[in-house]
């Protein structure tokens, strides 16, 4: 039996899930690409602020004071 990895989701579905996590203050595990093409992974981070029209989301690591965004 062949095992499959997680399926990609549509961008609007990702926005909906992230908005739900933001409202509930839930932690997220995110895999994304930086502007230079490198892949990064954030595990257990919280959305601090989001502005979809501006094209950014600010993430906060609850275990540190580091902010990404």
MDAnalysis code that builds the backbone (N, CA, C; Angstrom):
import MDAnalysis as mda
import numpy as np

u = mda.Universe.empty(207, n_residues=69, atom_resindex=np.repeat(np.arange(69), 3), trajectory=True)
u.add_TopologyAttr("name", ["N", "CA", "C"] * 69)
u.add_TopologyAttr("resid", np.arange(1, 70))
u.add_TopologyAttr("resname", ["UNK", "UNK", "UNK", "UNK", "UNK", "UNK", "UNK", "UNK", "UNK", "UNK", "UNK", "UNK", "UNK", "UNK", "UNK", "UNK", "UNK", "UNK", "UNK", "UNK", "UNK", "UNK", "UNK", "UNK", "UNK", "UNK", "UNK", "UNK", "UNK", "UNK", "UNK", "UNK", "UNK", "UNK", "UNK", "UNK", "UNK", "UNK", "UNK", "UNK", "UNK", "UNK", "UNK", "UNK", "UNK", "UNK", "UNK", "UNK", "UNK", "UNK", "UNK", "UNK", "UNK", "UNK", "UNK", "UNK", "UNK", "UNK", "UNK", "UNK", "UNK", "UNK", "UNK", "UNK", "UNK", "UNK", "UNK", "UNK", "UNK"])
u.atoms.positions = np.array([
    [0.848, -1.178, 0.000],
    [0.000, 0.000, 0.000],
    [0.891, 1.238, 0.000],
    [0.622, 2.128, -0.900],
    [1.411, 3.347, -1.029],
    [0.888, 4.418, -0.079],
    [1.802, 5.052, 0.662],
    [1.388, 6.130, 1.561],
    [1.579, 7.462, 0.847],
    [0.621, 8.328, 1.018],
    [0.667, 9.639, 0.389],
    [0.896, 10.700, 1.456],
    [1.548, 11.766, 1.057],
    [1.751, 12.902, 1.950],
    [0.500, 13.758, 1.986],
    [0.561, 14.851, 2.727],
    [-0.606, 15.733, 2.788],
    [-0.878, 16.385, 1.430],
    [-2.135, 16.540, 1.122],
    [-2.531, 17.154, -0.141],
    [-2.459, 18.670, -0.026],
    [-2.052, 19.345, -1.101],
    [-2.090, 20.803, -1.073],
    [-3.538, 21.289, -1.052],
    [-3.742, 22.483, -0.516],
    [-5.090, 23.044, -0.460],
    [-5.119, 24.346, -1.267],
    [-6.315, 24.759, -1.629],
    [-6.496, 25.997, -2.387],
    [-6.179, 27.193, -1.489],
    [-5.718, 28.289, -2.094],
    [-5.323, 29.479, -1.354],
    [-6.459, 30.026, -0.486],
    [-7.676, 30.055, -1.025],
    [-8.808, 30.583, -0.253],
    [-9.131, 29.684, 0.936],
    [-8.937, 28.380, 0.795],
    [-9.141, 27.456, 1.911],
    [-8.088, 27.705, 2.986],
    [-6.852, 27.968, 2.585],
    [-5.788, 28.290, 3.533],
    [-6.114, 29.575, 4.287],
    [-6.625, 30.577, 3.584],
    [-7.006, 31.827, 4.239],
    [-8.101, 31.601, 5.272],
    [-9.080, 30.791, 4.927],
    [-10.184, 30.508, 5.847],
    [-9.680, 29.793, 7.095],
    [-8.808, 28.794, 6.913],
    [-8.277, 28.056, 8.051],
    [-7.397, 28.939, 8.942],
    [-6.588, 29.798, 8.319],
    [-5.750, 30.699, 9.105],
    [-6.587, 31.734, 9.852],
    [-7.666, 32.199, 9.243],
    [-8.542, 33.156, 9.912],
    [-9.223, 32.517, 11.114],
    [-9.642, 31.274, 10.975],
    [-10.249, 30.556, 12.094],
    [-9.242, 30.392, 13.230],
    [-8.007, 30.028, 12.900],
    [-6.962, 29.881, 13.913],
    [-6.660, 31.220, 14.583],
    [-6.685, 32.300, 13.826],
    [-6.446, 33.642, 14.372],
    [-7.536, 34.009, 15.375],
    [-8.780, 33.753, 15.033],
    [-9.897, 34.093, 15.914],
    [-9.885, 33.254, 17.188],
    [-9.479, 32.008, 17.091],
    [-9.462, 31.095, 18.242],
    [-8.133, 31.083, 18.981],
    [-7.139, 31.855, 18.473],
    [-5.802, 31.903, 19.062],
    [-5.170, 30.512, 19.122],
    [-5.337, 29.740, 18.049],
    [-4.772, 28.399, 17.948],
    [-3.394, 28.474, 17.311],
    [-2.550, 27.508, 17.648],
    [-1.225, 27.447, 17.036],
    [-1.326, 26.797, 15.657],
    [-0.360, 27.144, 14.794],
    [-0.336, 26.651, 13.418],
    [0.992, 25.990, 13.104],
    [0.958, 25.043, 12.201],
    [2.148, 24.486, 11.580],
    [2.080, 24.875, 10.108],
    [3.056, 25.677, 9.663],
    [3.013, 26.230, 8.310],
    [4.289, 25.895, 7.560],
    [4.137, 25.450, 6.324],
    [5.260, 25.292, 5.398],
    [5.045, 26.310, 4.298],
    [6.080, 27.109, 4.024],
    [5.938, 28.180, 3.034],
    [7.255, 28.389, 2.307],
    [7.189, 29.176, 1.252],
    [8.383, 29.554, 0.500],
    [8.692, 31.023, 0.776],
    [9.957, 31.310, 1.042],
    [10.392, 32.694, 1.184],
    [10.539, 33.296, -0.210],
    [10.742, 34.599, -0.268],
    [10.855, 35.276, -1.558],
    [12.091, 34.829, -2.338],
    [13.113, 34.285, -1.646],
    [14.310, 33.809, -2.347],
    [14.173, 32.366, -2.825],
    [13.014, 31.743, -2.557],
    [12.750, 30.394, -3.037],
    [13.021, 29.289, -2.036],
    [13.632, 29.614, -0.896],
    [13.881, 28.598, 0.126],
    [12.603, 28.278, 0.877],
    [12.473, 27.024, 1.270],
    [11.296, 26.577, 1.994],
    [11.556, 26.691, 3.485],
    [10.587, 27.206, 4.225],
    [10.689, 27.330, 5.676],
    [9.496, 26.642, 6.320],
    [9.677, 26.235, 7.558],
    [8.608, 25.561, 8.284],
    [8.494, 26.171, 9.672],
    [7.277, 26.568, 10.018],
    [6.993, 27.137, 11.327],
    [6.044, 26.180, 12.041],
    [6.462, 25.680, 13.198],
    [5.625, 24.749, 13.969],
    [5.217, 25.389, 15.284],
    [3.912, 25.374, 15.564],
    [3.404, 25.877, 16.832],
    [3.408, 27.389, 16.949],
    [3.236, 28.105, 15.852],
    [3.239, 29.560, 15.867],
    [1.810, 30.091, 15.909],
    [1.666, 31.337, 16.367],
    [0.360, 31.994, 16.486],
    [0.330, 33.184, 15.529],
    [-0.828, 33.429, 14.916],
    [-0.982, 34.595, 14.052],
    [-1.179, 35.820, 14.938],
    [-0.281, 36.784, 14.804],
    [-0.356, 38.021, 15.578],
    [-1.233, 39.049, 14.868],
    [-1.102, 39.133, 13.556],
    [-1.868, 40.087, 12.765],
    [-1.920, 39.581, 11.322],
    [-3.005, 39.844, 10.647],
    [-3.104, 39.450, 9.243],
    [-3.747, 40.581, 8.448],
    [-3.259, 40.744, 7.237],
    [-3.794, 41.749, 6.325],
    [-3.691, 41.163, 4.923],
    [-4.758, 40.481, 4.487],
    [-4.716, 39.740, 3.229],
    [-4.544, 40.659, 2.027],
    [-5.175, 41.808, 2.027],
    [-5.058, 42.699, 0.874],
    [-3.643, 43.242, 0.746],
    [-2.965, 43.428, 1.866],
    [-1.583, 43.875, 1.840],
    [-0.623, 42.731, 1.567],
    [-1.107, 41.508, 1.696],
    [-0.308, 40.339, 1.352],
    [0.627, 39.850, 2.431],
    [0.313, 40.107, 3.699],
    [1.214, 39.599, 4.735],
    [0.445, 39.069, 5.940],
    [1.123, 38.219, 6.678],
    [0.627, 37.667, 7.932],
    [1.791, 37.722, 8.919],
    [1.555, 38.254, 10.101],
    [2.601, 38.290, 11.123],
    [2.403, 37.106, 12.065],
    [3.459, 36.320, 12.208],
    [3.433, 35.152, 13.075],
    [4.289, 35.410, 14.307],
    [3.874, 34.854, 15.443],
    [4.622, 34.981, 16.688],
    [4.878, 33.585, 17.239],
    [6.116, 33.350, 17.635],
    [6.457, 32.090, 18.294],
    [6.127, 32.244, 19.775],
    [5.186, 31.475, 20.313],
    [4.784, 31.649, 21.699],
    [5.885, 31.292, 22.704],
    [6.884, 30.551, 22.287],
    [7.973, 30.156, 23.183],
    [9.101, 31.176, 23.203],
    [9.108, 32.101, 22.258],
    [10.136, 33.128, 22.167],
    [9.481, 34.468, 21.935],
    [10.276, 35.506, 21.878],
    [9.735, 36.834, 21.581],
    [9.930, 37.185, 20.119],
    [10.361, 36.238, 19.306],
    [10.633, 36.468, 17.893],
    [9.329, 36.635, 17.113],
    [9.299, 37.598, 16.193],
    [8.160, 37.821, 15.319],
    [8.624, 37.711, 13.878],
    [7.831, 37.041, 13.046],
    [8.122, 36.923, 11.632],
    [7.014, 37.589, 10.866],
    [7.348, 38.344, 9.830],
    [6.276, 38.931, 9.056],
    [6.640, 40.066, 8.233],
])
